[in-house]
Amino acid sequence: MAMDPTADVRFTRMYEAYYADVLAYCARRVSRTDAEDVANEVFTVLWRKIDIVESDTAAAWLYSVAYRAITNRWRGAARHRKLRERLGGLGYHPPDTIDTIVVRRDQDRRVLDAVARLKSTDQEVLRLSAWEELTAPEIAQVVGCSVSTAEQRLHRAKKRLAKVLSPSLERSIAAAPLTAEEGGRQ
């Protein structure tokens, strides 16, 4: 099958426009080294499929490919970890991801801890919405569901996150001393 003569130009434009975003998406989910590997894998797939990728949906399509590549890595890591445990409990400790390295403030850590307590599907839709700033139709394309399902998943994930966060927030508010304006001591 002959490639469209404008494919090189289209690929180059998409690469220049989206590589940094795809790499950042990956780096928030896997180690920096793995993120670079996944991003390169995503653009290899784009090269092979350039004739079917539309420019106006390219970002969501690329995130969708990255999502699947990352979940494959996670499954592979889980299989590897289980094998190591069966072979003598050598103890696997995954490297810090970019969010654990960069985000160190207490409140941010609480949110990240709360997100980590959610199901992986809830985590992903929240990240796609908050970090990648994708709309519900784009999230639907990435995770492979209908727009209404994506909207429901995002709404439910936000509710579950709020439920997980509320006891933590109540404790931190209760532990904080009141200011003079709030009726505390001066």
PyMOL commands that set and color helices and strands:
alter all, ss='L'
color gray80, all
select helices_A, chain A and resi 7-27+32-49+55-86+98-102+106-116+120-130+136-143+147-175+180-182
alter helices_A, ss='H'
color red, helices_A
deselect
rebuild
show_as cartoon
